[in-house]
Amino acid sequence: MNDAVKRVAQLADQRSHAVKLSVAREGIEISASSPSMAKRKKRSKKDYQGEPLAIGFNAQYMLDFLGAAAEGPISLELKMNNPPARCAPR
């Protein structure tokens, strides 16, 4: 996932550095776009049984977390209030 975020982040908007994480039954999609450039997507097949959802993250935040989590599994909890997401190694 770390490599996917790095590749997609290259096209992220220079001010927000935003990447979008979409999760559905088909798997995980990480995408980014820039007004002056194209859009880039990276898909990965993962088992997911919930409702489809999407959330935006700062690419550097995701890279920092994934770097600290090493190569093990991660947990991503989403909620409707602040903070909207909690990332943790499992």
C-alpha positions in Angstrom: 0.0 0.0 0.0 2.9 2.3 0.7 4.2 2.0 -2.9 0.7 2.7 -4.2 0.3 5.9 -2.2 3.7 7.1 -3.3 2.9 6.6 -7.0 -0.6 8.2 -6.8 0.7 11.1 -4.6 2.9 12.2 -7.5 -0.2 13.6 -9.2 -1.9 15.0 -6.0 -2.7 18.7 -5.8 0.4 20.6 -4.7 -1.5 22.5 -2.0 -3.6 19.8 -0.4 -1.5 16.7 -1.3 -4.8 14.9 -1.1 -5.3 11.2 -2.0 -8.6 9.5 -2.0 -9.1 6.1 -0.5 -12.1 4.2 -1.8 -13.2 0.8 -0.4 -15.8 -1.5 -1.9 -16.4 -5.2 -2.4 -14.1 -5.1 -5.4 -11.2 -3.9 -3.3 -9.3 -0.8 -2.4 -8.6 2.1 -4.8 -6.2 4.9 -4.1 -6.5 7.9 -6.4 -5.4 11.5 -6.8 -5.8 14.2 -9.4 -4.4 17.6 -10.1 -6.0 20.4 -12.1 -2.9 20.8 -14.2 -2.3 17.1 -14.7 -4.1 13.9 -15.2 -5.7 11.5 -12.7 -3.9 8.4 -11.3 -5.5 5.3 -9.7 -4.1 2.2 -8.1 -6.3 -0.7 -7.3 -5.7 -3.6 -5.0 -8.0 -6.6 -4.4 -8.9 -7.0 -0.7 -11.7 -8.7 1.1 -14.3 -6.1 2.3 -17.9 -6.8 3.2 -19.2 -3.4 4.3 -20.9 -0.6 2.4 -18.7 1.2 -0.2 -17.0 4.3 1.2 -14.4 7.0 0.3 -12.3 9.3 2.4 -9.6 11.8 1.6 -6.2 11.9 3.3 -3.1 14.0 3.1 -0.6 11.8 1.1 2.3 12.6 3.5 0.1 11.6 6.5 -0.6 8.3 4.9 3.0 7.7 4.0 4.2 8.6 7.6 1.7 6.2 9.1 2.5 3.3 6.6 6.2 3.8 7.2 5.7 3.6 11.0 3.4 0.5 10.7 6.1 -1.5 8.9 4.9 -4.3 6.7 2.3 -5.7 9.0 -1.5 -5.5 8.7 -3.1 -2.1 9.5 -6.5 -1.1 10.9 -8.4 1.9 9.5 -11.5 3.0 11.5 -13.8 5.5 10.0 -16.5 7.5 11.8 -18.7 10.5 11.3 -17.2 12.9 13.9 -13.8 14.3 14.7 -11.4 12.8 14.0 -13.0 11.1 11.0 -10.5 8.3 10.8 -8.1 6.4 13.0 -5.2 4.5 11.6 -3.3 1.9 13.7 -1.1 -1.1 13.1 -2.7 -4.4 14.1 
